[in-house]
C-alpha cells in the first residue's frame, strides 16, 4: 500500500507540514552560510531543494483544501545527511587550521 493511500489524520498532517518547513529552513541556512565548506554547486542545490520544501509546506498549510497529498520521506533524510556532512566538513576544516602540537 503506497504511503499516499494511508489515512494519516490531522495531527500527522500538521507534523509533516512542520517538518517540511523545518527541513526547508535548515537547507536554506546551509545554502546561505556555506557551513562546512560546501561548494557553490552544493549550496545552489541546497537552496533549490529548500525552496521546494518551503513551497510545498506553504502550499499544504495555506492552499491545500483536503484530499490526497504526497509524503516525501526523503524530506527528512536529506537535511539530516546534509547536516552530518556539513559538520564533518567543519570539523575537518577546523582540525586543518589548528597548529600541530
N, CA, C and O atoms as a GROMACS GRO file, in nm:
protein
  404
    1UNK      N    1   0.085  -0.118   0.000
    1UNK     CA    2   0.000   0.000   0.000
    1UNK      C    3   0.090   0.125   0.000
    1UNK      O    4   0.173   0.139   0.090
    2UNK      N    5   0.076   0.212  -0.096
    2UNK     CA    6   0.158   0.334  -0.100
    2UNK      C    7   0.125   0.426   0.016
    2UNK      O    8   0.013   0.426   0.068
    3UNK      N    9   0.224   0.505   0.057
    3UNK     CA   10   0.204   0.596   0.169
    3UNK      C   11   0.092   0.695   0.144
    3UNK      O   12   0.019   0.731   0.237
    4UNK      N   13   0.076   0.740   0.020
    4UNK     CA   14  -0.025   0.840  -0.011
    4UNK      C   15  -0.166   0.785   0.008
    4UNK      O   16  -0.261   0.862   0.022
    5UNK      N   17  -0.182   0.652   0.009
    5UNK     CA   18  -0.315   0.593   0.023
    5UNK      C   19  -0.353   0.571   0.170
    5UNK      O   20  -0.467   0.535   0.198
    6UNK      N   21  -0.261   0.592   0.262
    6UNK     CA   22  -0.290   0.574   0.403
    6UNK      C   23  -0.371   0.691   0.456
    6UNK      O   24  -0.352   0.806   0.414
    7UNK      N   25  -0.462   0.663   0.549
    7UNK     CA   26  -0.536   0.769   0.615
    7UNK      C   27  -0.459   0.806   0.741
    7UNK      O   28  -0.464   0.733   0.839
    8UNK      N   29  -0.389   0.918   0.739
    8UNK     CA   30  -0.296   0.950   0.846
    8UNK      C   31  -0.352   1.041   0.954
    8UNK      O   32  -0.299   1.042   1.065
    9UNK      N   33  -0.454   1.115   0.927
    9UNK     CA   34  -0.512   1.202   1.029
    9UNK      C   35  -0.453   1.342   1.028
    9UNK      O   36  -0.352   1.368   0.964
   10UNK      N   37  -0.520   1.430   1.102
   10UNK     CA   38  -0.483   1.571   1.104
   10UNK      C   39  -0.350   1.597   1.175
   10UNK      O   40  -0.271   1.680   1.130
   11UNK      N   41  -0.326   1.528   1.285
   11UNK     CA   42  -0.201   1.552   1.359
   11UNK      C   43  -0.080   1.514   1.277
   11UNK      O   44   0.020   1.586   1.276
   12UNK      N   45  -0.087   1.401   1.209
   12UNK     CA   46   0.024   1.359   1.124
   12UNK      C   47   0.046   1.459   1.012
   12UNK      O   48   0.160   1.489   0.977
   13UNK      N   49  -0.061   1.510   0.956
   13UNK     CA   50  -0.052   1.610   0.850
   13UNK      C   51   0.020   1.735   0.902
   13UNK      O   52   0.109   1.787   0.835
   14UNK      N   53  -0.019   1.783   1.020
   14UNK     CA   54   0.044   1.904   1.076
   14UNK      C   55   0.190   1.881   1.108
   14UNK      O   56   0.273   1.969   1.085
   15UNK      N   57   0.223   1.764   1.160
   15UNK     CA   58   0.363   1.731   1.188
   15UNK      C   59   0.443   1.728   1.059
   15UNK      O   60   0.556   1.777   1.053
   16UNK      N   61   0.385   1.670   0.954
   16UNK     CA   62   0.452   1.662   0.824
   16UNK      C   63   0.477   1.801   0.768
   16UNK      O   64   0.587   1.829   0.719
   17UNK      N   65   0.379   1.887   0.773
   17UNK     CA   66   0.395   2.023   0.721
   17UNK      C   67   0.502   2.097   0.801
   17UNK      O   68   0.586   2.166   0.743
   18UNK      N   69   0.500   2.084   0.932
   18UNK     CA   70   0.602   2.147   1.016
   18UNK      C   71   0.741   2.093   0.988
   18UNK      O   72   0.838   2.169   0.983
   19UNK      N   73   0.751   1.962   0.971
   19UNK     CA   74   0.881   1.902   0.942
   19UNK      C   75   0.933   1.945   0.806
   19UNK      O   76   1.053   1.966   0.789
   20UNK      N   77   0.844   1.958   0.708
   20UNK     CA   78   0.886   2.010   0.578
   20UNK      C   79   0.941   2.151   0.590
   20UNK      O   80   1.044   2.184   0.532
   21UNK      N   81   0.872   2.234   0.668
   21UNK     CA   82   0.916   2.372   0.685
   21UNK      C   83   1.051   2.378   0.757
   21UNK      O   84   1.139   2.454   0.717
   22UNK      N   85   1.068   2.299   0.862
   22UNK     CA   86   1.195   2.298   0.936
   22UNK      C   87   1.307   2.247   0.847
   22UNK      O   88   1.417   2.303   0.847
   23UNK      N   89   1.280   2.141   0.771
   23UNK     CA   90   1.381   2.088   0.679
   23UNK      C   91   1.419   2.193   0.575
   23UNK      O   92   1.537   2.208   0.543
   24UNK      N   93   1.321   2.264   0.524
   24UNK     CA   94   1.348   2.370   0.428
   24UNK      C   95   1.432   2.482   0.488
   24UNK      O   96   1.522   2.534   0.422
   25UNK      N   97   1.403   2.519   0.612
   25UNK     CA   98   1.481   2.624   0.678
   25UNK      C   99   1.624   2.579   0.703
   25UNK      O  100   1.718   2.657   0.686
   26UNK      N  101   1.642   2.453   0.744
   26UNK     CA  102   1.778   2.401   0.766
   26UNK      C  103   1.857   2.406   0.636
   26UNK      O  104   1.972   2.449   0.634
   27UNK      N  105   1.795   2.363   0.528
   27UNK     CA  106   1.863   2.363   0.398
   27UNK      C  107   1.892   2.505   0.352
   27UNK      O  108   1.997   2.531   0.293
   28UNK      N  109   1.800   2.598   0.379
   28UNK     CA  110   1.823   2.737   0.340
   28UNK      C  111   1.941   2.796   0.416
   28UNK      O  112   2.022   2.868   0.358
   29UNK      N  113   1.951   2.766   0.546
   29UNK     CA  114   2.064   2.816   0.625
   29UNK      C  115   2.195   2.757   0.572
   29UNK      O  116   2.294   2.828   0.559
   30UNK      N  117   2.195   2.627   0.543
   30UNK     CA  118   2.316   2.564   0.488
   30UNK      C  119   2.353   2.626   0.353
   30UNK      O  120   2.471   2.646   0.324
   31UNK      N  121   2.252   2.656   0.272
   31UNK     CA  122   2.279   2.713   0.140
   31UNK      C  123   2.333   2.856   0.152
   31UNK      O  124   2.423   2.895   0.078
   32UNK      N  125   2.278   2.933   0.243
   32UNK     CA  126   2.318   3.074   0.255
   32UNK      C  127   2.452   3.091   0.324
   32UNK      O  128   2.530   3.179   0.288
   33UNK      N  129   2.481   3.008   0.423
   33UNK     CA  130   2.603   3.026   0.500
   33UNK      C  131   2.721   2.947   0.446
   33UNK      O  132   2.836   2.984   0.469
   34UNK      N  133   2.694   2.840   0.374
   34UNK     CA  134   2.803   2.756   0.326
   34UNK      C  135   2.873   2.684   0.439
   34UNK      O  136   2.992   2.654   0.430
   35UNK      N  137   2.801   2.657   0.545
   35UNK     CA  138   2.856   2.592   0.664
   35UNK      C  139   2.923   2.460   0.625
   35UNK      O  140   2.866   2.382   0.549
   36UNK      N  141   3.040   2.437   0.677
   36UNK     CA  142   3.112   2.313   0.649
   36UNK      C  143   3.193   2.317   0.522
   36UNK      O  144   3.242   2.214   0.476
   37UNK      N  145   3.207   2.435   0.463
   37UNK     CA  146   3.288   2.446   0.342
   37UNK      C  147   3.221   2.392   0.218
   37UNK      O  148   3.288   2.344   0.127
   38UNK      N  149   3.088   2.397   0.213
   38UNK     CA  150   3.016   2.347   0.097
   38UNK      C  151   3.051   2.428  -0.027
   38UNK      O  152   3.069   2.550  -0.020
   39UNK      N  153   3.062   2.359  -0.140
   39UNK     CA  154   3.093   2.426  -0.265
   39UNK      C  155   2.973   2.500  -0.320
   39UNK      O  156   2.862   2.487  -0.269
   40UNK      N  157   2.996   2.576  -0.424
   40UNK     CA  158   2.890   2.658  -0.484
   40UNK      C  159   2.777   2.570  -0.538
   40UNK      O  160   2.660   2.601  -0.518
   41UNK      N  161   2.812   2.462  -0.605
   41UNK     CA  162   2.710   2.373  -0.661
   41UNK      C  163   2.623   2.311  -0.553
   41UNK      O  164   2.501   2.302  -0.568
   42UNK      N  165   2.686   2.268  -0.445
   42UNK     CA  166   2.612   2.210  -0.333
   42UNK      C  167   2.520   2.312  -0.268
   42UNK      O  168   2.408   2.280  -0.228
   43UNK      N  169   2.569   2.436  -0.258
   43UNK     CA  170   2.487   2.541  -0.198
   43UNK      C  171   2.368   2.576  -0.287
   43UNK      O  172   2.260   2.603  -0.237
   44UNK      N  173   2.387   2.576  -0.418
   44UNK     CA  174   2.277   2.605  -0.509
   44UNK      C  175   2.171   2.494  -0.501
   44UNK      O  176   2.052   2.523  -0.497
   45UNK      N  177   2.215   2.369  -0.500
   45UNK     CA  178   2.121   2.258  -0.490
   45UNK      C  179   2.046   2.263  -0.358
   45UNK      O  180   1.925   2.241  -0.354
   46UNK      N  181   2.118   2.291  -0.249
   46UNK     CA  182   2.052   2.302  -0.118
   46UNK      C  183   1.948   2.414  -0.120
   46UNK      O  184   1.840   2.399  -0.064
   47UNK      N  185   1.982   2.525  -0.183
   47UNK     CA  186   1.887   2.636  -0.192
   47UNK      C  187   1.763   2.602  -0.272
   47UNK      O  188   1.652   2.638  -0.235
   48UNK      N  189   1.782   2.531  -0.383
   48UNK     CA  190   1.667   2.492  -0.465
   48UNK      C  191   1.577   2.391  -0.393
   48UNK      O  192   1.455   2.401  -0.398
   49UNK      N  193   1.639   2.295  -0.326
   49UNK     CA  194   1.561   2.197  -0.251
   49UNK      C  195   1.491   2.266  -0.133
   49UNK      O  196   1.378   2.232  -0.100
   50UNK      N  197   1.558   2.362  -0.070
   50UNK     CA  198   1.496   2.438   0.039
   50UNK      C  199   1.372   2.512  -0.011
   50UNK      O  200   1.269   2.512   0.056
   51UNK      N  201   1.382   2.574  -0.127
   51UNK     CA  202   1.266   2.643  -0.184
   51UNK      C  203   1.152   2.546  -0.214
   51UNK      O  204   1.035   2.578  -0.193
   52UNK      N  205   1.187   2.426  -0.263
   52UNK     CA  206   1.084   2.325  -0.292
   52UNK      C  207   1.016   2.280  -0.163
   52UNK      O  208   0.893   2.271  -0.158
   53UNK      N  209   1.094   2.252  -0.059
   53UNK     CA  210   1.036   2.208   0.068
   53UNK      C  211   0.949   2.317   0.129
   53UNK      O  212   0.837   2.291   0.173
   54UNK      N  213   1.000   2.440   0.132
   54UNK     CA  214   0.923   2.551   0.189
   54UNK      C  215   0.799   2.581   0.106
   54UNK      O  216   0.693   2.612   0.160
   55UNK      N  217   0.812   2.570  -0.026
   55UNK     CA  218   0.697   2.593  -0.112
   55UNK      C  219   0.589   2.489  -0.092
   55UNK      O  220   0.470   2.522  -0.087
   56UNK      N  221   0.628   2.362  -0.081
   56UNK     CA  222   0.530   2.256  -0.061
   56UNK      C  223   0.466   2.266   0.078
   56UNK      O  224   0.346   2.244   0.093
   57UNK      N  225   0.546   2.301   0.178
   57UNK     CA  226   0.491   2.321   0.313
   57UNK      C  227   0.392   2.437   0.313
   57UNK      O  228   0.286   2.428   0.374
   58UNK      N  229   0.427   2.545   0.244
   58UNK     CA  230   0.335   2.659   0.235
   58UNK      C  231   0.208   2.624   0.161
   58UNK      O  232   0.099   2.666   0.201
   59UNK      N  233   0.222   2.548   0.054
   59UNK     CA  234   0.104   2.505  -0.021
   59UNK      C  235   0.012   2.419   0.067
   59UNK      O  236  -0.109   2.441   0.071
   60UNK      N  237   0.071   2.322   0.136
   60UNK     CA  238  -0.010   2.234   0.221
   60UNK      C  239  -0.073   2.311   0.336
   60UNK      O  240  -0.186   2.282   0.376
   61UNK      N  241  -0.001   2.409   0.392
   61UNK     CA  242  -0.051   2.482   0.507
   61UNK      C  243  -0.158   2.585   0.471
   61UNK      O  244  -0.253   2.604   0.547
   62UNK      N  245  -0.144   2.651   0.356
   62UNK     CA  246  -0.231   2.765   0.328
   62UNK      C  247  -0.325   2.748   0.209
   62UNK      O  248  -0.427   2.817   0.203
   63UNK      N  249  -0.295   2.661   0.116
   63UNK     CA  250  -0.376   2.649  -0.005
   63UNK      C  251  -0.452   2.517  -0.012
   63UNK      O  252  -0.567   2.513  -0.055
   64UNK      N  253  -0.389   2.410   0.031
   64UNK     CA  254  -0.444   2.275   0.024
   64UNK      C  255  -0.577   2.268   0.100
   64UNK      O  256  -0.586   2.311   0.215
   65UNK      N  257  -0.680   2.213   0.035
   65UNK     CA  258  -0.813   2.208   0.094
   65UNK      C  259  -0.857   2.066   0.128
   65UNK      O  260  -0.975   2.044   0.155
   66UNK      N  261  -0.768   1.974   0.128
   66UNK     CA  262  -0.803   1.836   0.163
   66UNK      C  263  -0.790   1.746   0.042
   66UNK      O  264  -0.776   1.792  -0.071
   67UNK      N  265  -0.796   1.617   0.068
   67UNK     CA  266  -0.779   1.520  -0.039
   67UNK      C  267  -0.648   1.449  -0.022
   67UNK      O  268  -0.601   1.429   0.090
   68UNK      N  269  -0.589   1.410  -0.131
   68UNK     CA  270  -0.464   1.336  -0.127
   68UNK      C  271  -0.344   1.430  -0.134
   68UNK      O  272  -0.346   1.532  -0.202
   69UNK      N  273  -0.240   1.392  -0.062
   69UNK     CA  274  -0.112   1.463  -0.068
   69UNK      C  275  -0.002   1.360  -0.060
   69UNK      O  276  -0.025   1.248  -0.016
   70UNK      N  277   0.116   1.398  -0.101
   70UNK     CA  278   0.229   1.305  -0.104
   70UNK      C  279   0.318   1.325   0.018
   70UNK      O  280   0.348   1.437   0.058
   71UNK      N  281   0.360   1.212   0.074
   71UNK     CA  282   0.457   1.212   0.182
   71UNK      C  283   0.593   1.180   0.124
   71UNK      O  284   0.614   1.070   0.071
   72UNK      N  285   0.684   1.273   0.131
   72UNK     CA  286   0.820   1.252   0.082
   72UNK      C  287   0.910   1.226   0.202
   72UNK      O  288   0.948   1.318   0.274
   73UNK      N  289   0.945   1.100   0.222
   73UNK     CA  290   1.028   1.065   0.336
   73UNK      C  291   1.168   1.124   0.325
   73UNK      O  292   1.231   1.154   0.426
   74UNK      N  293   1.216   1.141   0.203
   74UNK     CA  294   1.350   1.199   0.188
   74UNK      C  295   1.352   1.345   0.230
   74UNK      O  296   1.459   1.404   0.243
   75UNK      N  297   1.237   1.404   0.251
   75UNK     CA  298   1.231   1.541   0.303
   75UNK      C  299   1.291   1.548   0.442
   75UNK      O  300   1.330   1.656   0.488
   76UNK      N  301   1.300   1.435   0.511
   76UNK     CA  302   1.357   1.431   0.644
   76UNK      C  303   1.497   1.372   0.642
   76UNK      O  304   1.579   1.403   0.729
   77UNK      N  305   1.525   1.288   0.546
   77UNK     CA  306   1.655   1.222   0.538
   77UNK      C  307   1.760   1.315   0.480
   77UNK      O  308   1.872   1.321   0.532
   78UNK      N  309   1.727   1.387   0.374
   78UNK     CA  310   1.823   1.474   0.305
   78UNK      C  311   1.880   1.582   0.398
   78UNK      O  312   2.002   1.596   0.404
   79UNK      N  313   1.798   1.658   0.472
   79UNK     CA  314   1.857   1.758   0.562
   79UNK      C  315   1.946   1.698   0.670
   79UNK      O  316   2.049   1.756   0.705
   80UNK      N  317   1.908   1.582   0.722
   80UNK     CA  318   1.992   1.517   0.824
   80UNK      C  319   2.127   1.478   0.765
   80UNK      O  320   2.230   1.498   0.828
   81UNK      N  321   2.127   1.423   0.645
   81UNK     CA  322   2.253   1.387   0.580
   81UNK      C  323   2.338   1.510   0.549
   81UNK      O  324   2.459   1.507   0.566
   82UNK      N  325   2.274   1.616   0.503
   82UNK     CA  326   2.349   1.738   0.472
   82UNK      C  327   2.407   1.802   0.598
   82UNK      O  328   2.518   1.854   0.595
   83UNK      N  329   2.333   1.798   0.708
   83UNK     CA  330   2.386   1.850   0.834
   83UNK      C  331   2.505   1.766   0.880
   83UNK      O  332   2.605   1.820   0.926
   84UNK      N  333   2.493   1.636   0.869
   84UNK     CA  334   2.603   1.547   0.906
   84UNK      C  335   2.726   1.577   0.823
   84UNK      O  336   2.837   1.587   0.876
   85UNK      N  337   2.706   1.592   0.692
   85UNK     CA  338   2.818   1.622   0.601
   85UNK      C  339   2.878   1.760   0.630
   85UNK      O  340   3.000   1.778   0.623
   86UNK      N  341   2.792   1.856   0.663
   86UNK     CA  342   2.842   1.991   0.694
   86UNK      C  343   2.926   1.989   0.821
   86UNK      O  344   3.030   2.054   0.826
   87UNK      N  345   2.883   1.916   0.923
   87UNK     CA  346   2.961   1.908   1.046
   87UNK      C  347   3.092   1.833   1.023
   87UNK      O  348   3.193   1.868   1.083
   88UNK      N  349   3.092   1.733   0.938
   88UNK     CA  350   3.216   1.664   0.904
   88UNK      C  351   3.313   1.761   0.836
   88UNK      O  352   3.432   1.764   0.870
   89UNK      N  353   3.262   1.839   0.741
   89UNK     CA  354   3.346   1.937   0.672
   89UNK      C  355   3.398   2.045   0.766
   89UNK      O  356   3.513   2.086   0.756
   90UNK      N  357   3.313   2.089   0.856
   90UNK     CA  358   3.352   2.191   0.953
   90UNK      C  359   3.460   2.138   1.045
   90UNK      O  360   3.558   2.206   1.074
   91UNK      N  361   3.442   2.014   1.092
   91UNK     CA  362   3.541   1.952   1.182
   91UNK      C  363   3.675   1.933   1.110
   91UNK      O  364   3.780   1.958   1.168
   92UNK      N  365   3.669   1.890   0.984
   92UNK     CA  366   3.794   1.870   0.908
   92UNK      C  367   3.863   2.004   0.883
   92UNK      O  368   3.986   2.013   0.892
   93UNK      N  369   3.786   2.106   0.852
   93UNK     CA  370   3.842   2.238   0.828
   93UNK      C  371   3.903   2.296   0.956
   93UNK      O  372   4.008   2.359   0.953
   94UNK      N  373   3.835   2.273   1.068
   94UNK     CA  374   3.883   2.322   1.196
   94UNK      C  375   4.014   2.253   1.235
   94UNK      O  376   4.107   2.318   1.282
   95UNK      N  377   4.023   2.122   1.216
   95UNK     CA  378   4.144   2.049   1.253
   95UNK      C  379   4.260   2.082   1.157
   95UNK      O  380   4.376   2.073   1.197
   96UNK      N  381   4.230   2.119   1.034
   96UNK     CA  382   4.334   2.155   0.939
   96UNK      C  383   4.394   2.292   0.969
   96UNK      O  384   4.510   2.317   0.937
   97UNK      N  385   4.316   2.380   1.031
   97UNK     CA  386   4.365   2.515   1.059
   97UNK      C  387   4.434   2.525   1.193
   97UNK      O  388   4.505   2.623   1.218
   98UNK      N  389   4.415   2.426   1.282
   98UNK     CA  390   4.481   2.429   1.412
   98UNK      C  391   4.625   2.383   1.397
   98UNK      O  392   4.652   2.283   1.330
   99UNK      N  393   4.717   2.454   1.459
   99UNK     CA  394   4.857   2.414   1.452
   99UNK      C  395   4.881   2.284   1.528
   99UNK      O  396   4.820   2.260   1.632
  100UNK      N  397   4.971   2.202   1.476
  100UNK     CA  398   5.006   2.076   1.544
  100UNK      C  399   5.090   2.106   1.668
  100UNK      O  400   5.172   2.197   1.670
  101UNK      N  401   5.067   2.025   1.770
  101UNK     CA  402   5.140   2.047   1.896
  101UNK      C  403   5.270   1.970   1.898
  101UNK      O  404   5.343   1.978   1.997
   0.00000   0.00000   0.00000
